[in-house]
Amino acid sequence: MGNRLSKIYTRTGDDGTTGLGDGSRVPKDDARVEAYGSVDECNSAIGVVLAVGSLPADVRDVLMTVQHELFDLGGELCIPGHRAIQATQVSRLEQALDAFNEQLPPLKEFILPGGGTAAAACHLARTICRRAERRSWTLARAQTVAAEPMQYLNRLSDLLFVIARVLARQESGSEVLWKHERR
């Protein structure tokens, strides 16, 4: 593959539009742009999780694979009619989720975001993933979007929650529990 980004600025977006992967132009706040932009934010947040600390190898491996798949998912949302995410990828997330969750004690209280730098970053990635899912559903109500990207984002947010629990226990020995009777 040759140089795809030989010039970073093009000035074509100065009018408030952006180009989709199929060459069409839409407003920068179009539902499709909001959806794939939120997926990109999620991917960046996962990059922060990967950068903040020493992660268990299995967590690192899963998150690095997820980053590549999120890039594919963003491409699927950026190119109307394009398919990139398959049911097998959703199933793989479910298997990883089950494997990480098996190591944890059952939840009896709500968990607050925190428990260490990597755990807190993972909670932030989870909330951004939820937004990406919401934005994708907004798009799906107006245009055709395959089911797999929605399922992927839904499972990924669950996986990020479980990984945040794993990381909190690794970093601080416990999770931050919500105290509903603080007074």
trRosetta pair geometry for C-beta under 8 A, 3 or more apart (Angstrom, degrees):
i j d omega theta_ij theta_ji phi_ij phi_ji
1 4 6.8 -13 159 -44 112 106
3 6 4.8 82 124 -72 123 88
5 8 6.3 44 170 -89 108 62
7 10 6.5 107 110 -79 111 73
10 13 7.1 83 68 -2 96 85
11 14 5.2 -13 -171 -16 67 123
12 15 7.7 -50 172 20 45 99
12 17 7.5 -67 147 83 81 93
12 19 6.8 18 114 -31 139 111
12 25 7.9 -118 158 -111 113 129
13 16 7.4 100 180 -52 65 6
13 17 6.4 -137 -127 76 58 48
13 18 5.3 20 -110 -89 111 72
13 28 6.7 77 -161 -76 107 121
16 27 6.0 -13 141 -141 95 78
16 28 5.6 -112 -175 4 57 108
17 25 4.5 43 159 172 132 109
17 26 6.3 159 -152 82 88 21
17 27 5.8 -65 -103 -97 68 34
17 28 6.5 -155 -120 -39 15 75
18 25 6.9 166 80 -148 24 73
18 26 6.5 -29 60 64 73 71
18 27 7.8 26 16 143 80 17
18 28 5.1 90 -17 -97 110 74
18 30 7.9 -135 46 20 100 115
18 33 5.9 103 56 -109 134 137
19 23 6.5 -28 -165 -145 109 29
19 24 7.2 148 -151 80 63 32
19 25 5.5 -42 -93 -94 60 73
20 23 7.0 -33 72 36 75 21
20 24 5.0 -1 39 62 116 82
20 25 7.4 -163 2 -88 81 23
20 26 6.1 49 -39 3 109 112
20 32 6.7 1 -105 121 123 143
20 78 5.7 174 -158 177 74 68
20 79 6.6 143 159 -96 97 43
20 80 6.9 23 156 -12 150 90
21 75 6.4 84 -81 -157 158 70
21 78 4.3 90 -22 123 113 98
21 79 3.4 -62 79 -73 130 91
21 82 6.8 -26 91 -14 142 150
22 79 5.3 119 -44 -144 86 76
22 80 5.9 -52 -8 36 143 86
22 81 7.7 62 -72 37 141 106
24 80 7.8 -1 30 11 136 123
26 30 4.0 -5 146 -35 124 161
26 32 6.4 58 75 51 167 119
26 33 6.3 -167 93 -31 118 115
27 30 4.8 135 65 -47 75 87
27 33 7.5 -126 97 15 56 142
28 33 5.9 -138 -168 135 39 165
29 33 6.7 -119 -123 74 7 125
29 34 6.6 36 -166 -57 54 105
30 33 4.6 87 59 8 85 104
30 34 6.9 -150 93 -7 42 86
31 34 5.5 -52 -145 37 33 115
31 35 6.3 36 155 -23 65 104
31 135 7.2 177 -165 -176 70 77
31 138 5.1 -140 -146 120 115 101
31 139 4.3 163 141 -90 108 71
31 142 5.7 111 46 38 161 141
31 143 7.4 164 85 11 126 111
32 35 5.8 -53 -151 32 30 112
32 36 6.6 10 161 -1 65 105
32 77 6.3 171 -163 165 77 86
32 78 7.2 120 161 -112 106 36
32 80 7.4 -52 -120 -68 149 92
32 139 5.5 101 -85 -127 53 127
32 143 7.0 -7 -69 40 105 150
33 36 6.5 -60 -140 47 29 94
33 37 5.6 34 158 -23 65 116
34 37 5.7 -58 -138 40 22 114
34 38 6.3 23 161 -20 61 107
34 135 4.6 -140 131 -157 96 124
34 138 7.0 -22 90 75 133 136
34 139 7.4 -175 68 -55 95 104
35 38 6.1 -60 -153 34 25 107
35 39 6.7 25 150 -17 61 105
35 77 4.9 -136 112 -170 115 142
35 132 7.0 85 -162 -163 56 67
35 135 4.4 -178 -94 128 57 99
35 136 4.5 101 -144 -87 115 59
35 138 7.1 -159 -69 61 101 93
35 139 4.5 -33 -43 -22 145 142
35 145 7.9 -119 -171 -105 167 150
36 39 5.2 -47 -148 35 42 117
36 40 6.4 49 150 -23 66 100
36 74 4.4 100 -157 -154 94 76
36 75 7.9 111 -136 -45 130 18
36 77 4.0 180 -70 93 97 120
36 78 4.8 70 -100 -61 171 84
37 40 5.5 -50 -151 33 34 115
37 41 6.6 38 148 -20 64 100
37 135 7.7 -86 59 150 83 163
38 41 5.4 -45 -149 32 38 115
38 42 6.5 44 150 -21 64 100
38 128 6.9 -173 -172 178 81 79
38 131 5.1 -134 -154 115 131 94
38 132 3.7 179 124 -96 106 69
38 134 8.0 -93 160 58 171 78
38 135 4.5 135 10 29 149 149
38 136 7.6 -125 68 -35 126 82
39 42 5.6 -50 -152 33 34 115
39 43 6.5 37 149 -20 64 104
39 70 5.7 -178 175 -172 94 92
39 73 5.5 -143 -158 104 145 107
39 74 4.4 -174 99 -81 130 88
39 77 6.4 147 1 23 147 146
39 132 4.7 110 -73 -150 56 133
39 136 7.6 68 -55 -62 108 115
39 153 7.6 -92 -102 -93 94 120
40 43 5.6 -52 -150 35 33 114
40 44 6.5 35 150 -19 64 104
40 70 7.9 150 -92 147 32 109
40 74 5.6 76 -61 -113 80 147
41 44 5.6 -54 -150 36 33 112
41 45 6.3 34 152 -20 66 105
41 128 5.1 -130 121 -170 105 128
41 131 7.6 -23 79 80 136 125
41 132 7.0 -169 58 -66 96 108
42 45 5.6 -54 -148 35 32 112
42 46 6.5 33 152 -18 64 103
42 70 6.1 -140 94 -147 106 144
42 125 6.2 89 -157 -164 68 76
42 128 4.6 177 -90 117 68 105
42 129 4.6 92 -130 -82 131 66
42 131 7.9 -173 -62 60 102 89
42 132 4.9 -50 -29 -25 134 146
42 153 7.9 -135 -63 -131 177 97
42 156 7.7 70 169 126 141 139
43 46 5.7 -52 -151 34 32 111
43 47 6.6 41 146 -24 62 102
43 67 5.6 102 -152 -140 91 72
43 70 4.2 180 -82 110 105 139
43 71 6.4 93 -123 -60 156 70
43 74 7.2 -56 -21 -33 140 134
44 47 5.3 -49 -155 29 37 120
44 48 6.9 42 146 -21 64 95
45 48 5.5 -43 -157 26 39 114
45 49 6.9 44 145 -19 64 97
45 121 7.0 179 -179 178 79 80
45 124 5.5 -142 -157 114 126 94
45 125 3.7 170 124 -98 114 76
45 128 4.8 144 -6 33 155 151
45 129 7.9 -123 67 -38 135 81
46 49 5.4 -44 -154 30 42 116
46 50 6.5 41 148 -17 66 103
46 63 5.5 -173 -176 -167 109 103
46 66 6.2 -126 -158 100 162 118
46 67 5.6 -161 100 -80 131 91
46 70 7.2 149 21 2 145 156
46 125 5.0 97 -69 -139 62 142
46 160 7.8 -103 -94 -105 96 120
47 50 5.6 -54 -149 38 34 112
47 51 6.2 26 154 -17 66 112
47 67 6.7 89 -68 -114 80 133
48 51 5.6 -63 -144 41 31 108
48 52 6.1 36 161 -36 69 107
48 121 4.9 -140 118 -161 105 127
48 124 7.5 -25 78 79 140 128
48 125 7.3 -170 55 -62 101 107
49 52 6.3 -53 -143 19 25 111
49 55 7.5 62 151 -77 85 141
49 63 6.2 -122 95 -150 123 156
49 118 5.9 81 -155 -158 72 77
49 121 4.6 174 -86 116 67 115
49 122 5.0 78 -115 -76 131 73
49 125 5.7 -42 -33 -25 127 145
49 167 8.0 -104 -158 -77 106 165
50 55 6.9 -66 -126 -1 50 146
50 60 6.6 99 -130 -133 90 78
50 63 5.7 -173 -72 116 103 134
50 64 6.9 97 -111 -72 142 78
50 67 7.7 -28 -26 -47 148 140
52 117 4.8 -151 167 132 130 112
52 118 4.9 178 87 -84 118 71
52 121 5.3 164 -7 -8 153 157
53 116 7.6 -42 2 153 168 114
53 117 5.8 128 -36 79 127 113
53 118 4.4 -95 38 -50 123 119
53 171 7.3 43 125 -97 168 115
55 59 4.6 -114 170 86 112 118
55 60 4.6 140 90 -59 120 91
55 63 7.5 -31 147 21 166 139
55 118 6.3 171 -84 -154 92 153
55 167 7.1 -38 -123 -106 88 108
56 59 4.6 86 63 7 87 106
56 60 6.9 -159 90 -7 42 88
56 166 7.2 -75 18 150 135 124
56 170 6.7 -140 -36 -93 105 156
57 60 5.6 -56 -145 39 32 113
57 61 6.1 34 157 -22 67 106
58 61 5.8 -50 -144 35 31 112
58 62 6.4 30 157 -17 63 106
58 99 7.9 -111 169 123 141 129
58 100 7.8 178 121 -83 122 93
59 62 6.0 -58 -149 37 29 108
59 63 6.2 21 158 -13 66 112
59 100 7.7 84 -89 -106 85 128
59 163 5.7 125 -136 -147 108 111
59 166 6.5 -172 -82 102 129 138
59 167 7.0 115 -144 -69 164 96
60 63 6.1 -63 -145 42 26 106
60 64 6.2 25 159 -19 65 109
61 64 6.0 -57 -146 36 26 109
61 65 6.5 25 156 -16 62 106
62 65 5.9 -60 -154 37 30 110
62 66 6.3 32 150 -22 66 108
62 96 5.1 124 -126 -152 135 147
62 159 7.5 -137 156 172 134 132
62 163 7.5 -154 86 -90 135 135
63 66 5.3 -50 -145 36 35 117
63 67 6.6 45 153 -27 64 97
63 163 7.4 116 -65 -159 109 165
64 67 5.7 -43 -152 24 34 115
64 68 7.2 32 152 -13 61 99
65 68 6.0 -57 -160 35 36 109
65 69 6.4 28 149 -13 69 110
66 69 5.6 -60 -145 43 34 109
66 70 6.0 38 156 -23 69 104
66 93 7.8 83 -98 -100 104 103
66 156 6.5 127 -147 -130 126 116
66 159 7.8 -170 -90 99 145 144
67 70 5.8 -51 -145 34 29 111
67 71 6.7 33 153 -21 61 101
68 71 5.7 -52 -157 31 33 113
68 72 6.7 33 146 -16 64 104
69 72 5.3 -50 -151 37 40 115
69 73 6.2 44 148 -23 68 103
69 85 6.9 82 -175 -107 98 94
69 89 5.8 156 -139 -161 140 138
69 152 7.2 -140 147 -167 123 138
70 73 5.2 -48 -142 36 36 115
70 74 6.3 43 154 -21 65 100
70 156 7.9 99 -79 -132 105 164
71 74 5.8 -49 -150 33 30 113
71 75 6.7 34 148 -19 60 104
72 75 5.5 -55 -155 35 34 115
72 76 6.5 38 148 -23 66 101
72 84 4.1 -164 169 155 97 134
72 85 6.4 139 114 -64 109 75
73 76 5.5 -47 -151 30 35 114
73 77 6.6 28 152 -12 65 103
73 84 6.4 -150 -80 85 35 119
73 85 5.2 35 -96 -53 86 127
73 149 5.3 133 -151 -128 101 100
73 152 6.2 -146 -100 95 138 149
73 153 7.5 143 180 -58 155 93
74 77 5.8 -58 -150 41 33 107
74 78 6.0 32 152 -22 67 112
75 78 5.4 -58 -139 39 31 113
75 79 6.2 0 169 5 68 110
75 82 6.6 -83 138 118 82 146
75 84 5.6 79 80 -36 105 159
76 79 6.8 -72 -140 49 22 87
76 82 5.2 -147 -129 101 53 95
76 83 6.2 33 -129 -135 113 22
76 84 4.1 -131 -60 23 108 106
76 85 5.9 -79 -17 -1 162 92
76 146 7.3 -65 173 31 132 118
76 149 5.8 -163 95 -72 139 132
77 136 6.7 -92 -105 -114 134 97
77 139 7.0 65 -151 103 106 172
77 145 7.2 13 -111 -128 80 117
77 149 6.6 136 -59 -160 97 164
78 82 7.7 -16 70 43 65 139
79 82 3.6 44 91 -9 113 137
80 143 6.9 -76 -125 168 112 139
80 144 7.8 87 -162 63 91 89
81 144 7.7 45 -83 85 61 118
83 86 7.9 71 160 -74 104 72
83 146 6.0 73 -115 -35 94 156
83 148 8.0 69 -155 44 93 133
85 89 5.6 -101 -159 59 76 143
85 90 7.5 78 164 -44 105 90
85 146 7.2 174 65 88 94 128
85 148 4.4 -177 110 125 99 115
85 149 5.0 127 42 -76 146 66
85 152 5.1 -77 -171 -34 146 151
86 89 5.4 107 61 1 69 97
86 90 7.7 -129 107 1 45 87
86 148 6.1 -54 -135 -148 10 160
87 90 5.4 -52 -154 36 44 114
87 91 6.3 46 148 -21 71 104
87 148 5.9 -108 -67 -105 55 114
87 151 7.8 12 -118 81 65 151
88 91 5.5 -51 -148 37 35 115
88 92 6.4 40 151 -24 65 102
89 92 5.5 -46 -147 31 34 114
89 93 6.8 39 151 -19 62 99
89 148 7.3 77 57 -180 106 118
89 152 6.2 4 111 -107 110 117
90 93 5.8 -52 -157 32 34 112
90 94 6.7 35 147 -19 64 104
90 148 6.0 -130 -36 -149 125 81
90 151 4.7 5 -121 121 143 117
90 152 5.3 -106 -87 -80 85 67
90 155 5.8 134 -155 6 76 151
91 94 5.5 -52 -151 34 36 114
91 95 6.5 38 151 -20 67 102
92 95 5.6 -50 -149 34 35 112
92 96 6.5 34 153 -16 65 104
93 96 5.8 -56 -149 38 33 109
93 97 6.1 37 151 -24 66 107
93 152 6.7 134 -11 -142 153 63
93 155 4.1 106 113 128 135 130
93 156 6.0 -73 -143 -72 146 63
93 159 5.5 -100 -171 -45 95 144
94 97 5.5 -52 -146 35 31 116
94 98 6.3 32 155 -19 64 104
94 155 5.9 -73 -64 -143 72 137
95 98 5.8 -53 -148 36 30 110
95 99 6.3 29 154 -19 64 108
96 99 5.7 -56 -147 37 31 111
96 100 6.3 23 159 -12 67 107
96 159 6.0 36 98 -133 109 127
97 100 6.3 -61 -147 41 26 103
97 101 5.9 20 159 -16 64 117
97 155 6.5 -116 -35 -173 144 92
97 158 5.8 25 -130 114 141 106
97 159 4.6 -100 -84 -92 95 82
97 162 5.7 124 -148 23 73 154
98 101 5.8 -61 -138 42 25 109
98 102 6.2 39 158 -35 62 104
99 102 5.9 -47 -152 19 26 117
99 103 7.7 25 151 -18 54 100
100 103 6.2 -58 -169 26 39 111
100 104 7.3 27 145 -17 67 111
100 159 7.3 95 38 -152 142 75
100 162 4.8 117 104 136 121 120
100 163 6.1 -37 -174 -79 163 63
100 166 5.5 -75 -167 -50 109 140
101 104 5.7 -63 -156 33 44 113
101 162 4.9 -66 -72 -137 85 138
103 166 6.7 53 82 -108 129 104
104 162 7.0 -143 -4 -154 149 86
104 165 5.4 30 -117 128 148 133
104 166 6.8 -99 -67 -74 112 72
104 169 7.5 -167 -113 -22 89 150
107 111 7.2 -82 -130 -31 115 105
109 177 4.4 36 103 -155 144 112
109 178 6.1 -170 163 48 102 77
110 177 7.2 115 75 -162 51 64
110 178 4.0 -4 78 21 103 133
110 180 7.8 90 26 -55 115 104
111 161 7.8 132 63 -168 137 95
111 164 7.7 141 132 108 142 115
111 165 6.6 -81 -116 -90 167 95
111 168 7.9 -169 -164 11 126 167
111 175 5.1 -47 -131 163 110 133
111 176 6.6 94 -167 71 68 64
111 177 6.6 -53 -106 -104 51 50
111 178 7.1 -98 -53 -17 4 91
112 176 4.3 -67 63 111 99 111
112 177 7.0 71 4 147 92 5
112 178 5.3 128 -49 -70 95 76
113 119 7.9 169 -168 132 59 84
113 120 5.6 85 160 -134 90 70
113 123 3.5 170 -128 129 101 160
113 124 7.0 90 -160 -50 142 65
113 127 7.9 -35 -79 -28 143 125
113 164 7.5 -54 -129 -176 69 147
113 176 7.5 -18 80 60 19 129
114 119 6.6 26 131 103 23 114
114 120 5.2 17 -110 -84 37 101
114 123 7.4 -17 -20 6 35 154
114 168 7.2 73 104 -116 52 119
114 176 4.1 26 70 -1 116 150
115 119 3.9 -51 79 99 102 159
115 120 6.9 170 44 -49 65 74
115 164 7.3 115 51 166 132 82
115 165 7.9 39 64 -124 174 34
115 167 7.0 119 106 102 116 77
115 168 2.6 -9 147 -132 151 106
115 169 7.5 -13 179 -34 132 40
115 171 6.1 114 140 65 76 116
115 172 5.2 -144 -170 32 62 126
115 174 7.1 -130 -130 99 103 48
115 175 5.2 -34 -89 -128 139 51
115 176 5.3 -136 -57 -13 81 90
116 119 4.5 83 56 14 86 109
116 120 6.7 -159 84 -9 39 88
116 167 6.2 -134 70 143 124 89
116 168 5.7 174 16 -118 101 50
116 170 7.5 -88 34 79 166 74
116 171 2.7 28 -88 114 166 155
116 172 5.0 -164 -53 -24 100 99
117 120 6.0 -58 -145 37 25 107
117 121 6.3 23 156 -17 62 109
117 171 7.0 -170 29 -142 65 153
118 121 5.6 -55 -146 39 31 112
118 122 6.2 35 152 -23 65 106
118 167 4.6 -121 106 -172 106 137
118 170 7.9 -26 68 75 132 117
118 171 6.1 174 40 -59 100 137
119 122 5.6 -54 -149 34 31 113
119 123 6.6 33 151 -19 64 101
119 164 4.9 96 -160 -165 72 72
119 165 7.7 95 -139 -67 112 13
119 167 4.0 -178 -77 100 77 105
119 168 3.9 89 -123 -66 159 74
119 171 5.8 -129 -14 25 114 138
119 172 7.7 -77 11 9 146 107
119 175 7.8 -160 -173 -118 150 76
120 123 5.6 -49 -151 33 35 113
120 124 6.6 37 149 -19 64 102
120 164 7.8 100 -64 -147 16 110
121 124 5.5 -51 -152 35 35 114
121 125 6.5 39 148 -20 65 102
122 125 5.5 -47 -148 35 36 114
122 126 6.5 44 148 -25 63 101
122 160 5.5 -173 177 -172 86 85
122 163 5.4 -132 -162 102 145 99
122 164 3.8 -173 100 -85 119 85
122 167 5.7 134 1 27 147 148
123 126 5.4 -48 -151 30 35 117
123 127 6.7 30 154 -17 65 101
123 160 7.6 148 -97 145 26 102
123 161 7.6 59 -110 -111 68 58
123 164 4.8 90 -59 -131 74 154
124 127 6.0 -53 -150 35 34 106
124 128 6.5 31 152 -15 65 106
125 128 5.7 -57 -148 40 32 110
125 129 6.2 39 151 -25 66 105
125 160 5.3 -138 99 -149 101 142
126 129 5.5 -53 -150 33 30 115
126 130 6.7 33 150 -21 63 100
126 157 5.2 97 -160 -154 76 72
126 160 3.8 -175 -82 106 87 124
126 161 5.3 96 -128 -62 150 69
126 164 6.4 -62 -25 -26 135 137
127 130 5.5 -45 -151 30 37 114
127 131 6.8 39 148 -18 63 99
128 131 5.5 -50 -153 34 37 113
128 132 6.5 42 147 -21 66 101
129 132 5.5 -49 -149 34 35 114
129 133 6.5 38 150 -20 64 101
129 153 5.9 180 179 -163 87 82
129 156 5.3 -134 -160 108 143 107
129 157 4.2 -177 105 -82 121 85
129 160 5.9 150 10 8 150 150
130 133 5.5 -51 -152 34 34 114
130 134 6.5 35 149 -19 65 102
130 157 5.0 86 -65 -122 76 149
131 134 5.5 -51 -149 35 36 111
131 135 6.2 33 154 -16 68 105
132 135 5.8 -54 -144 40 30 109
132 136 6.2 33 153 -22 64 107
132 153 5.5 -141 102 -139 102 134
133 136 5.6 -56 -148 36 30 113
133 137 6.5 30 154 -19 64 103
133 150 6.6 92 -148 -147 85 65
133 153 4.0 173 -83 126 91 129
133 154 5.9 104 -127 -68 144 64
133 157 6.5 -63 -19 -26 139 135
134 137 5.7 -55 -152 35 32 110
134 138 6.6 38 148 -22 64 100
135 138 5.4 -45 -152 29 36 116
135 139 6.7 38 149 -17 63 101
136 139 5.5 -50 -153 36 36 113
136 140 6.2 38 149 -22 67 106
136 145 6.4 179 -180 161 88 163
136 149 6.1 -141 -162 124 147 113
136 150 5.8 -173 118 -92 128 77
136 153 6.2 150 22 8 150 159
137 140 5.3 -50 -141 37 36 114
137 141 6.6 43 156 -26 64 97
137 150 6.6 85 -75 -122 80 119
138 141 6.1 -52 -157 25 30 111
138 142 7.2 7 152 -1 60 109
139 142 6.2 -77 -159 45 34 99
139 143 5.9 -41 173 46 76 100
139 145 5.7 79 110 -45 104 141
140 143 7.1 -81 -115 68 25 59
140 144 7.7 18 -140 -158 64 19
140 145 4.1 -87 -94 40 87 121
140 150 6.7 1 -47 -66 157 131
145 149 6.4 -78 170 52 107 127
145 150 7.0 102 120 -39 118 106
146 149 6.0 98 74 3 88 94
146 150 8.0 -160 102 4 54 90
147 150 5.8 -69 -164 42 45 110
147 151 5.9 39 148 -19 80 111
148 151 5.5 -56 -141 41 34 111
148 152 5.9 41 158 -27 68 105
149 152 5.5 -51 -144 33 31 116
149 153 6.5 27 158 -16 64 104
150 153 6.1 -56 -150 37 29 106
150 154 6.3 30 152 -19 64 109
151 154 5.6 -57 -147 37 32 113
151 155 6.3 25 158 -13 67 107
152 155 6.1 -61 -149 41 26 104
152 156 6.0 28 154 -23 64 112
153 156 5.5 -53 -140 36 30 115
153 157 6.5 33 160 -21 64 100
154 157 6.3 -54 -155 29 27 106
154 158 7.0 23 149 -12 60 106
155 158 5.6 -59 -155 40 38 112
155 159 6.1 39 149 -22 71 106
156 159 5.4 -52 -144 37 34 113
156 160 6.2 36 155 -21 67 103
157 160 5.7 -50 -146 35 32 112
157 161 6.7 39 151 -23 62 101
158 161 5.6 -51 -155 30 33 115
158 162 6.6 27 152 -14 66 105
159 162 5.8 -57 -150 39 34 108
159 163 6.1 32 153 -18 68 107
160 163 5.6 -51 -140 40 33 111
160 164 6.2 41 155 -25 64 102
161 164 5.7 -53 -152 31 28 113
161 165 6.8 30 149 -19 61 101
162 165 5.6 -49 -155 31 36 114
162 166 6.6 39 147 -19 65 102
163 166 5.3 -49 -149 35 39 115
163 167 6.2 36 153 -18 69 105
164 167 5.7 -54 -143 40 31 110
164 168 6.2 37 155 -24 65 104
165 168 5.8 -51 -146 32 29 112
165 169 6.6 26 156 -15 62 105
165 175 5.8 -24 -134 -84 74 134
166 169 6.1 -62 -157 37 28 108
166 170 6.4 25 150 -17 65 109
167 170 5.4 -55 -145 38 35 112
167 171 5.9 24 160 -14 70 111
168 171 6.0 -60 -137 43 26 103
168 172 6.0 -37 -176 39 65 101
168 174 6.9 -42 142 115 101 28
168 175 4.5 72 114 -100 148 69
168 176 7.1 -118 -151 -4 141 75
169 172 7.6 -77 -118 61 15 62
169 173 6.4 10 -158 -160 52 16
169 174 6.5 37 -108 -90 64 20
169 175 6.7 -29 -58 -46 77 80
179 182 5.0 100 108 -77 109 82
